[in-house]
Amino acid sequence: MVKETAIFALTSSVDLAQQICDELDLPLGKIKVNHFADGEILVTPQETVRGKSVFVIQSTCPPVTERLMEVLVCIDALKRASAGEINVIMPYYGYARQDRKAEPRQPITAKLVADMIITAGADRIITVDLHAAQIQGYFNIPTDDLTAVPLLGSYFLKKTDIDLEDVVVVSPDHGGVVRARRLAEIFNAPIAIVDKRRPRPNEVEAQSIIGDVEGKICIVVDDIVDTAGSLCAACKMIKEHGAAKVYAAVTHGVLSKDAVDKIEASTIEKLILSDTIPLSPEQKAKTTKIEQLSISDMLAETIAAICNHTSVSRVYDRYEKKKLK
């Protein structure tokens, strides 16, 4: 595996990639990413990739378009350097919320991104908790969409101050019910749903709660927290309906604008995030309410399965069982 595999990190996922390499006992590949004064990007591997199974690790988090362009340029460089196989690990898939035409004349940008990745020359893509499951169908190359739900669930299973008999898992909208049920199965807990509407993008008005949260320890589960307006409004309503405590468990912490300040001032006891998107030092300094868990071991096992031509789904099943012990 060592001789045949190369792992490269682009600018958003260096720490995560290093953790993955440590898990696999592999060196992190040397690669140079240049951003020129006029905005152009040049990506150049600093070692041979000829005939190798190459993994490029990059979350397309803000600045989303720059991160995406780095991936596309890197894929082209690897293809022209005769890489044997190019695997893109994109823990956070940018533009995923543009997965359909919500209004006339709107683009489906999630499909456009998939087309660009394929055209650039990727042979496989690995993602984590896609915003919409149908995005997998936008690719005509092998696609693995992993989930951080067992990782998030394991955090609460290990908390000694939480009585699982009192837990209710809450979906912040109707679209997240499947995710909420999956987390609820870990605790053998009921679910509740926040009924809300969005008058404008990044704005939310919570209307009511379907289900019983009074006196309960509520865990709000979602795939993305962006400006945190939706999450904080949902948690406030849950608290107003009598919840004893409100936690939040989210895969991707985009945390735009003043999201961290909102979370710090909110009714949320703790926001648990995966590290698909790294927290900046400034964000870490602002709050004591956010905790990150690493998905590096899940991604490391996935890479090993691909390189050894074994089942990725079986690896994921083992990971899930291991996290929930």
KOLSELO-326550 format. One record per residue: x, y, z of N, C-alpha, C in turn; residue in one letter. Coordinates in steps of 0.02 Angstrom, whole numbers, plus 50000, padded with zeros to 5 digits. Each point is the difference from the previous one (the first is absolute). Layout:
BEGIN
XYZXYZXYZa...
This chain:
BEGIN
500414993950000499595006150000500435006350000m500555000050037500415006050007500285002249932v500254995249961500315001749937499495002249948k499384997650006499515001249948499535005850016e500045002950060499525005050021500355006750015t499675005449979500245006750017499415004150024a500095003550055499475004250029500245007250001i499595004449971500165007149998499455004050034f500205005350034499525004650031500055006749964a499425002849984499995006849975499875004750059l499875006349988500075005050054499494999550057t499414997149989499495000150053500054994150048s500364994749980499964993850038500684997150020s500485004350012500684997650015500024996150065v499705002650053500024996650065499644993349997d499414999949967499624993849994500404994849960l500315002249945500404995449959500594997250039a500325004150042500564997650039499774994850051q499425001050030499734994950047499864993549964q499735000549939499864993949960500654996349985i500515003749979500654996949985500304996850062c499925003150058500254997150062499644993450015d499344999849987499624993850011500254994549954e500185001749938500214995149950500744998750001l500375003750040500734999650002500305001349930d499735005349969500245002249934500245007250005l500485002049959500205007049999499495004249962p499905006150021499575004649963500395002449939l499704999449942500345001949938500185007449997g500535001649966500215006949992499675002949938k499665005750010499665003349944500035007550011i500065003749946500065007350004499375003249970k499695004450039499405003649977500165007449999v500015002949940500145007249992499365003849983n499895005550036499465004849983500355006349977h499935001749937500355005849973499615006550012f500335005549989499715006650014499365001349960a499964997149940499405001249958499444995050015d500104995650050499484995350018500084993149970g500474999149954500104993449971500324995250050e499874993549989500234994850046500424995049961i500564998050030500434994949972500144994750054l499864993749983500124994550047500504995249968v500554998650036500534995849972500234994850051t499874993549988500284994850043500765000349999p500314999150058500725000450005500344993150003q499634994949981500274993249998499644996149946e500294994449979499704996149946499354996750022t499524999849954499364996750012499874994749945v500484998949958499914995549942499764993150023r499424998049975499724993550014499724999150070g500005005150041499784999350070499255001350008k499734997250054499325001750021500055006250044s499765005649973500095006550033499355002250033v500065002750061499435002750037500125007550012f499545004149978500035007250009499485001950052v500215003050056499545001550055499905007650002i499375002049992499835007150000499265001050011q499825003450054499315002250009499915006649963s499465000549962499895006249962499585004850043t500315001950057499705004850046500235007049981c499725005350031500195006849981500755001250003p500285003549949499675002449939499874994249952p499374998349990499794993949966500284999449930v499945005249961500204999649929500764999249994t500385003350043500734999150000500194992850017e499684997350051500154993150020499834995249944r499435001149968499804995649945500485000549942l500225006049984500475000949945500664996550015m500225000250063500614996350019499934992649984e499414997250016499884992949987500044998549925v499675004149961499984998849927500695000549969l500385005150020500685000949973500454994250022v499914997850064500404994550025499854993549962c499374998749987499814993949962500335000249931i499985005749968500305000649933500754998750003d500335002850051500724999050008500164992650010a499614996650042500124992950013499884995749938l499485001749964499854996249938500575000749950k500275006149993500545001249952500664997150025r500034998550066500604996850028499944992450001a499504997349967499904992849991499824996350064s499615003350044499744996550059499584994149977a500054994450037499624994149981499265000750014g499835003050056499305001050020499975006250043e499505004249987499935006350037499354999750041i500094999950066499434999850046499955006750036n499425003249997499905006450033499604998850064v500305001750057499644999850064499795007150016i499355001249995499735006750011499514999550059m500275000450062499564999050058499415004850000p500115006349983499455004749992499955001949926y499434998449971499885001249929499655006749991y500395005149980499725006649989499495000249944g499545004650003499455000849952499484994650006y500044995750051499524994550007499295002450012a499925006150027499335002550013499665002649936r500385000449946499705001749935499904993549960q499584995750028499914993249972499384999449957d499615005449994499384999749961499805007149980r499525000549955499745006649982499445001950048k500165004250049499495002250048499555005349970a500255003649951499625005249965500164999649925e499575003049957500154999949928500685003349985p500354997249950500635002649973500594999350048r499924996250054500574998850044500424994249973q500665000250014500444994549979499964994250050p500244994249981500114994550046500754999250007i500295004250042500735000750003500344993850028t499654996350043500294993850026500154995149944a499574999949949500124995749941500575002849958k500045006549993500545003249963500684998350031l500035000350066500634998450035500194992749987v499514995550003500134993049986500284999149930a499705003549951500234999549931500725002449993d500165005450034500685002749995500524995250030m499824997050057500464995250032500134994049954i499474997649968500074994349954500405002049939i499855005749971500345002349940500755001250014t500155002550060500715001150018500394993550001a499664994450016500344993549997499984995850062g499565001750048499954995950061499714993149984a500244994950034499754993249991499514997950055d500015003550056499564998350056499945006250045r499425000650033499925005450049499724997150065i500285002350055499774998050067499775006350036i499395000050026499735005850035499754997850069t499795004950040499724998550066499355003950008v499464996550013499345003150012499835005449949d499914997849938499765004649948499355003250022l499915006349983499395003550019499384996749971h500064997449940499454996449967500274993549972a499704994450019500274993549980500014999049925a499545003449964499974999149927500605002749964q500425003950034500605002749967500474994349979i499974994350035500394994249979499844998249927q499385000949981499794998349932500245004949947g500295005650022500285004849952500664997749972y500314995050033500654997449978499904993449962f500394999149946500014993449967500674996650011n500305001550058500604996550025499824997350069i500394995250027499844997450068499975005750051p499484999850042499895005250050499844996850067t500355002050052499864997650068499825005950043d499385000050026499775005250045499984997250070d500515001550040500044997650069499595004550045l499924998050063499635004250047500375000450066t499945005950031500315001150066499524998750057a499404997649986499494999050052500254995450056v500324994249985500254995850055500525003650043p500425004149968500515003850037499665004950048l499495003549975499645004850042499634996450056l499704994349982499644996150051500454997550055g500614998149982500464997250050500185005250054s500005006349980500155005350049499494999950057y499364999549982499475000250051499964993450039f500164994449968500004993650035500525000050056l500555003749990500545000150049499915005450054k499505004349991499895005250050499644997150061k500335000350057499724996950060499435004150031t499955006449980499485004350030499365000149959d499944995649950499394999649960499664993350012i499385000250022499594994050008499664998649932d500194994549968499734998549933499254999150001l499724998450058499274999350005499645006749987e500365005550011499705006649993500155003349932d500364996649956500225003049937499444999949948v499935005749965499585000549941500435003149945v500024996849942500385002649944499535004349958v500235006149984499575004849965500285001649931v499574999549950500185002449933499795007349994s500455004449977499825007149996499525001749943p499854995049958499525000949946499754993249976d499515000049956499714993749976500514996149957h500445003549966500484996849956500544996050036g500085001250065500524996550037499764994250042g499394997749987499704994750042500394993549996v500234998149940500374993849992500645000150041v500355005749999500625000850039499844999550075r499455003350021499814999850070499824993050023a499664996249957499824993150018500634995750008r500495001349957500614996050004500375001250065r500035006450022500325001550064499574997350058l499335000549993499554997750053500064992550011a500144996249947500084992750006500594998250045e500515004349999500594998850042499825000250074i499545004650018499805000850070499354996350017f499694997049948499334997150008499525005350027n500045005949969499635005950024499475002149950a499495003750022499505002849954500295006149964p499635002349949500215006149965499455005350004i500215006149987499545005749993500225003949939a499555004349975500155003849939499805007250010i500465004549982499845007250002499685001949933v499405002650003499655002249939500185007349989d500315001449943500245006749988499925001949927k500115006449986500025002349930500575004949991r500245000649938500555004649984499735005749957r499915005950028499775005749959500535002249949p500644999350019500565001849957500584995450015r500504999349953500594995850015500355002350064p500224995050040500345001250063499575003250054n499345000249987499545002450051499474994650012e499774999550062499524994850017499505002650051v499394997649994499495001450050499734993450025e500154998250062499754993850029499275001050018a499584995149984499285000650009499754995950060q500164993650001499764995750054500434993850005s499874995850050500384993850009499524994149998i500174995149959499624993849996500354994950043i499694998050055500314995350046500065003050070g500194995850048500035002150070500735001250020d500155006250021500685001650023500015002550072v499445000550032499975002850067500384995750050e500475003250036500404996550049500534995349972g500095000249934500454995349967500695003149985k500484995749990500665002249975499974999349924i499995005549966499905000149927500665000749963c500084995949949500595000349957499765001749930i500155006149978499815002249933500554997849951v499814996249950500494997349953499885002949931v500555002149967499955002949933500644998549962d500005001249934500604998849961500445006149996d499705006150000500395006149991499765005350048i500475003550032499845006250035500405005549965v499635004849972500325005449960500015006450041d499495004149994499995006250040499744998850071t499754993950012499744997750065499335003150019a499715004049957499345003050014499464994750008g499994995349954499514994650001500084995650062s500634998150014500134995650056499825003350066l500215006250009499875003550063499265001350011c499635001549945499285001150005499654993550020a500214994549971499704993550017500144998350072a500615001050023500184998350069499635004550050c499925006249982499625004650043499284997750008k499694998049944499314997750003499944993650042m500484995549991499994993750038500045001550075i500445004750018500075001950070499355003150027k499695004249958499375003250020499434994950009e500074994349968499504994750007500164995350058h500485002150043500114996450062500574995150002g500424999949950500574995450000500475001650058a500274994850033500465001150055500675002649975a500264996849948500635002149969499964998949925k500365004249963500024999449927500724999749976v500164994549967500654999249968499905000149924y500545001049964499964999749927500574995649974a499864995949950500504995749969499965001049925a500535002649971500005002049930500644997549966v499944997649939500594997449964500465005649977t499725004949964500425005149968499905006850032h500535002750031499975006650031500255005449953g499575002549957500205005549954500125006450041v499535001650045500085005550049500185006649966l499565002349956500115006449965499825005950045s500275005749981499845006450032500094999550076k499475001850038500055000150073499704993750031d500054994449965499694993750024500264997950068a500655000750011500294997850064499735004350058v499925006549988499725004450052499284998050016d499614998349947499314997950011499964993750042k500444995349984500004993750037500195001150073i500505004350011500225001450068499455003250042e499585004149967499465003550035499354996150001a499984994149970499394996249992499854995650061s499444996349996499804995350052500354993249992t500434999349951500354993749987500514998650055i499974994250030500494998050051500684998849968e499994996249944500614998249965499834998549928k500425002549954499944998349929500574995349983l499824993949978500504995049982500054999849924i500615001149975500135000049928500514994649982l499974997649938500564996149974500525005049973s500584997449981500525004549974500054999949924d499424999149966500005000549927500215007049979t499845005050041500215006949989500385002250063i500625002249993500395001850059499755006550031p500045000350066499865006350035500625004349999l499915006549989500575004550002500195001550072s500635002150012500205001950069499555005450029p499775004649958499565005450024499334997250023e499744995249963499364996950020500074996250065q500554996450007500124996150061500055004650061k500305005949990500115004650056499355003450022a499495000049955499395003750014499504996150043k500064993350001499464996150031500274994150039t499614998150051500134993850036499464994849986t499545001949957499424995649988500094995249941k500545000849962500104995949941500554994950012i499864993749983500504994650005500024996249935e500614998549976500084996449937500244992950011q499734995449961500214993050000500294998349932l500504995849998500344998649937499714994049963s499935000849934499784994549956500604996649968i500615001450023500594997649966500044992449998s499794996650054500064992750000499514996949950d499405002949993499524997449950500275000849930m500295005849985500285001249933500624995749988l500404998950052500594995749993499804992949983a499494997550035499764993249985499704999549930e499685005349978499725000149932500554999849948t500535003950010500575000049954500314993049997i500084996950058500304993350003499574995049962a499345000650007499554995449965500055000949924a500045006249977500055001349928500664997349972i500545001250037500664997849977500064992450000c499664996750048500044992750006499434996549963n499595004049964499454997249960499524995950042h499845002650059499504996850043499405004650007t499484997650032499365003650003500045006250044s499825005649972499975006250040499414999750049v499454997049979499414999650043500154995850063s500394994649991500184995950059500455003950048r500465003949970500435004250042499575004850040v499515003049968499575004850033499604996650056y499754993949987499634996450051500444998750061d500644998249988500464998850056500125006450038r500085005649963500125006550031499415001850045y499394998949974499405001750037499964996150065e500124993549996499984995850060500545002050050k500595001649975500555002050043499845006550037k499715004849966499855006450031499444999550052k499554995249990499424999650044500094995150057l500604997050006500124995550057500025003850065k
